[in-house]
Amino acid sequence: MAQTVAECLTAAEDSVTLINAVSGGSYNVTGITQAQIKEMVQRNVDHLETILLYEPVDSDDDTPDVKGASDDKSSYTGAVTTGKAYIAAN
């Protein structure tokens, strides 16, 4: 069974939460280096960017059209921006 746009976006919420928490200083990063933190944030930025580009390649493809959906994606795009800014600053 194919995922829906809503299911894809819900699955991306963990990445949004993690990026915002690390950037805001509320994520417990005890025991890992700054390089590891940046790698973790980058993985989550990559994950969000990938999900936001989901779209079917043809009419037989059941990939959800996240890219073309009218759903509010501002929290996801905002987290990408926040994550990239965090990586650049640290």
N, C-alpha and C positions, 0 to 999 in steps of 0.2 A: 504494500500500500504506500502510495506516495505521500510525502509530507506536504502540509499546506504552508502558505506564506506565514501564517500566524505561528505555526509550530517551529519553523525555522527561526523566526525572530525571538520566540520564547527561549529557544536553545542558545541564542546569542546573549541573553541577559546576564549570564554568569561572567562573560567577558567584559561587558559594560561595567558590572559591579566591581570586578577585580581592578580594572584600569582606573576607575574613579577612586577606589579605596587606596590604591597605591599612590596615586597622584595627590590625593587629599591627606595622606599620612595616617590613615586609619587601618591600613592593612599591616598585619604583624609580619615583618620581614626579618625577624630575629633569626640568626643562623645562616643567612645567605648573603652573598656578596652583592655589591651594587651591579656588577656585570650580570649576575644571575637574575637580579630583579629586572634589569633592562631586557634581558632575553625573554623573561616571562611576560612582560608587558608587550614586547614585540610579537610574540606568538599569539597573544590575544588580539592585538591590532590586526595581524594577518588573518586571523579567524573571522573577525568582523568584516574586513574588506572582502574576503571570499564570499561570505554569506550575502552581503549586500549586492554582489554581482550575479547571484543565481538567476538564471533565466533559461527557459527551454530553448533548445537549438532548432527545433522544428515541431510540427503539430503532433508528432508521435512521442515526443519527449515529455515525461511527466514531472520534470524538474519544476518546482514552484517558481513563479515569476516574481521573485523578491525585488529584483531591480526595477521592474515596471509597475509594481504594486503601489497603490495610493496610500498605503498605511504610513503612519507617522514614523519615520526612521531617524528623527533628529537625535534621539538619545544614543543611537548606534554611531551615527556620523560624528556626533559630539565626542563620544568616547574615543573614536579613532583619532580625532584632532588632539584630544587631551593626552592620549597615549604617545603620539608622536612628539608632542611638546615635552612630555616628561622625559622621553628617551634623549631628546636633543639637549635638554637642560642638565641631565645627570650622566 
